[in-house]
Amino acid sequence: MTATYLKAAFGDRIQVTLVESEQVTRIGVGEATFSTVRHFFDFLGLDEADWLPKCAGGYKLGIRFQNWSKPGEHFYHPFERLRVVDGFSLADWWLELGDRSQPFDRQCFITTALCDAKRSPRMLGGSLFASGLDGSLGRSTLQEQRDQFPYAYHFDADAVAQYLAEYGVKRGVRHVVDDVLAVEQDERGWIDHVRTRGHGDLRGDLFIDCTGFRGMLINQTLGVEFESFADVLPNNRAVALRVPREEATEMDPYTSATAMSSGWMWTIPLFRRNGTGYVYSDEYISADEAEAELRAAVGPGAEDAEANHIRMRIGRNKQGWSGNCVAIGLAYAFVEPLESTGIFFIQYAIEQLVRHFPDENWDPQLRLDYNERMHRVVEGVREFLVLHYKAARREDTPYWKEAKARKAPDSLLQRLEMASSHLLDDETIFPFYHGFENYSWNAMNLGLGIIPPTSRPAIRHIAPDNAKREFARLKAEADELVAALPSCYEYLASIND
């Protein structure tokens, strides 16, 4: 992603060399993304109908949280902003007018109906169900995001990496497949070159560390300290399976996050199979026990699937950019994949690197500003993820009991106290950009059970007629779309032919 984006951004004004070893495998367990990832593909000029079928891709309209309150219950965190009526969101009006016996998300979002009906976000002709959002964004960035795009992607991460490698080479990226034997520094302590087995010494001005949890450049060579988040996010292991679907024509247009005894299980539907995995803390369950619980939960198809056990480094480096080295992806930071933030962190880091790209003067302020922005985006996501555990109503195992009692940032505790009185807004969520808007915070709080007892007093002084009409309009639109849209599988099959 980094190599192709830098080449697309700067063209022949810079030379980009990508070095990777055939001996080092990727953590390719199938990936879910943010809806903002479309900026990345559009910036490269890639057509969804071309690259998505080559990467076993599927659609993601949101995340379905299963069993986080009690067995059998679920709610959605969709890619959909709440509608506003007379200055207040539909969630505010739901507290006043809604049917409390019915889930909040079913009454305030269209997306939930599409998820339940397994609908594609696109018609068979390719048009998007949400008017005004179709078409390419061109060379746009996260900073230019104005509208909420209604879906993200699921895809095979290895296939995307291969696709982008071929794309980049055709556009001038030098791709060196070789083993790095050593990393040599200059008199300043900066990186001078990497020594490879077959290509000798490879020199450069700027080095990007994409070596994953090893942090070969940023940690092992430059000695940048890693700050763990284990005190608030203790999940440190995962086990993943690739499982063929028995009913190949049935395909969910969402990621599932299902609460388990000592963590949670992801299900990511790809075109012909599912990627599944169990994220857990080894303080509460062993690797063998986690694998057995995962296989039992997945059921048929899991028996012969090979298990991929992963040790996760949860936290971030104290500097993402040190000297002439920038760490991107797992080499910089990782929080557990509960909200699919891994590729979002990569995309944001690449865009910020382009904005702060150095010249021969190496202005230190550019590096400081880059590091501060990366720090804030990770801290915001960390706080949002901790909310999931603090607000969850599961208390049936030692893991979930501890989740309620575990340490949390003071700022989050203040927000949770506020959320028990009234819904959060742009002024009361984490104040710096971190990818999640106030509708996400409210969807999680309300879905997990932090529900104010009453609406804001101001609403009770406003005539409810407009709000009632909007609730009726939303339901009618949802019913119409469910009837008109093809299934997720049906549409993807049409572009995979």
BELMO-V265673 format. One record per run of one state. SS is the DSSP state (helix for helix, strand for strand, loop for the rest). FROM is the first residue (numbers start at 1). TO is the last residue. If there is no record, write none. Layout:
ss: <SS;SS>
from: <FROM;FROM>
to: <TO;TO>
This chain:
ss: <loop;helix;loop;strand;loop;strand;loop;helix;loop;helix;loop;strand;loop;strand;loop;strand;loop;strand;loop;strand;helix;loop;helix;loop;helix;loop;strand;loop;strand;loop;strand;loop;helix;loop;strand;loop;helix;loop;strand;loop;strand;loop;strand;loop;strand;loop;strand;loop;helix;loop;helix;loop;strand;loop;strand;loop;strand;loop;strand;loop;strand;loop;helix;loop;strand;loop;strand;loop;strand;loop;strand;loop;helix;loop;strand;loop;helix;loop;helix;loop;helix;loop;helix;loop;helix;loop;helix;loop;helix;loop;helix;loop;strand;helix;loop>
from: <1;2;14;17;21;31;33;35;44;48;55;58;61;62;67;74;79;84;86;88;90;98;104;109;111;117;119;120;122;123;128;129;142;145;152;156;157;171;174;178;180;186;191;197;200;204;207;210;212;215;216;222;226;229;237;245;255;261;263;270;273;281;287;299;308;312;315;318;321;323;325;328;329;332;333;335;337;340;342;356;364;392;398;406;410;420;438;449;457;462;465;485;487;488;497>
to: <1;13;16;20;30;32;34;43;47;54;57;60;61;66;73;78;83;85;87;89;97;103;108;110;116;118;119;121;122;127;128;141;144;151;155;156;170;173;177;179;185;190;196;199;203;206;209;211;214;215;221;225;228;236;244;254;260;262;269;272;280;286;298;307;311;314;317;320;322;324;327;328;331;332;334;336;339;341;355;363;391;397;405;409;419;437;448;456;461;464;484;486;487;496;497>
